[in-house]
Amino acid sequence: MTFIYDAVRTPRGRGVPAGSAKAGSLSTLSPQDLVAGLVSAIAKRASRAEPIEPGLLMLSCVGQVGAQGGHIALVSKLASDLPDACAALTVNNYCAGGLSAINLAGAWSSTQKQRLVLAGGVEMLSRVLFVSECSEIYTDRAVRESMGWMPAPMGSELIAALDGFSRSDLDEVSLRSHRRAVAAWQREGFGASVIPVANRAGDVMLDTDECVRANLNAEQLASLPPLFPNDESTHSAKAQMHARYPELSSIEFVHTVGHVPPQADGAALALLGSRSAGVDAGLSPRAEILASAELGGDSILQFGAGFAAMEAVLADTGMQLSDIDRIEFMEAFAATPLRFERQYRPDMERVNVNGGHLAMGHPMGATGAVLVSSLLDELEQSDGEIGMVVTLGATGVGSAIIVRRLKNQGLED
C-alpha cells in the first residue's frame, strides 16, 4: 500500500512571458525555483526536527528545452538542496504527466519500502512555449499524417462532432468552471495546500490562481471567434477525422479560446511512501492510493484514454461513480468534461466543485499533480472519504487514480 503524506502546489500564474503587457506574475522565476519552494514547504509542514530525505524526485514536464531543459528534475534537485543520494527522473506524458509521475512513484515506493518519494510536475509556459521542441511530428505535415497526429484541440473538436455538442453547450461548461473557481477562492477553498510563491528577497510574487476571470459572462463567451475556420485550411484534419469515424456526415468546428484552458505557470508535488517509510519519518498520511492506471488510446480522438483509465480504476476497486465523494476531472478543452457529464451521468455536485483549469490555467506537466492536491484539500473540507482524479492528454494518453482519505491521520490496514 502506498500512502500520500502530503500534496502541495503553487498558485497558477499566467503563462505570458516577462516584458509583455500582461506578463505572468511568475514569469521572472525559473521552474526549479517553483519546485524548490514546494520541497521546502513540504519539509516545513512535516514539523520534524530532521530534514526529509526522499529517495527519488520524479517530475513531469512537457517542454523539456530551454529553461526546462537539462533534466529539469535533476536541476530542481540541486536547487532544492536534496541529498546527493536522492535519484532524479524527468518524465513526459503530455498533459497527464503530473498524475503519471505520482502513479509511477507509487509503484516505485512499493519496491523501495524504506524510502519516501517526491513526485509531481512543473511547467512554465511563460518561459517555454508548447511544441518548442520542434519535433517533426509537430512541424512536418507528412510525418503527422502518417502517424495519425493532430493538434490537441482537434481531438476536442472531434468529441464535439461525435456527441453533437453546440457552441452554447461548451460556453456553459466554461462559465461554470470560472464561477466555481471564483467562489472557491472567495471562501478560501484552496488554502490548505496552495503555497504562495516568493522571490529570493522574500517578496510574495503570487498567492492565488491569476487566470480566473471573475467578471466573465455568457455574452462575452458568445462573442468569441472560432479557433479554427470551417474552410479548406482545415480540410486535412477533417479528412483524418472522417477516415477514422466515417459515420460522421459533417464536422463543424465549434471551439473558441473560451473553451481552452489558459496557458499557465505552476508546479505541484506529492510526498509518497510505504507504511514503514512514513513510520520511520514520523509522518502521518493524508490518504492512501487504492488504484491507479495509465492507458493509451486513439491518437485521432486523443482524449479517450482518460475515460478508459477512469473505467480501469473503477473496475480495480469495484466502485461506481456514485461511490466517489469528489472527482477532479481534467478540463482538457470544454468538450471533454461535457462528454463525461453527459455519457456517465455523475452527480455534478461532486465533480470539479471548485472549478477546473478551464478557469484556473493549465501548467501542462504539472496539472495532474495539481489536481491531486486540490482533491485532498476538498476531501478534507467536505469531510469526504473517496476521491478520484482523471487526466487526459493529446495523442491518446490517459491517467487516473482513486484515493481514500485517512480521516484520523492514521495508518490503517
Secondary structure, DSSP 8 states (H G I E B T S, - for coil): --EEEEEEE---EE---TTSTT--TTTTS-HHHHHHHHHHHHHHHTT-SS----SEEEEE-S--SGGGTTTHHHHHHHHHT--TT-EEEEE--GGGHHHHHHHHHHHHHHH-TT--EEEEEEEETTTS-TTTT--HHHH-HHHHHHHT---HHHHHHHHHHHHT--HHHHHHHHHHHHHHHHHHHHTTTTTTTB--EE-TTS-EEESS-TT--TT--HHHHHTS-BSS-SSGGGHHHHHHHHHH-TT-S------BGGGS--BEEEEEEEEEE-HHHHHHHT---SEEEEEEEEEE--TTT-THHHHHHHHHHHHHHT--GGG-SEEEE--SSTHHHHHHHHHH---TTSBSTT--HHHH-B-GGGHHHHHHHHHHHHHHHHT--EEEEEEEETTTEEEEEEEEE-TTS----
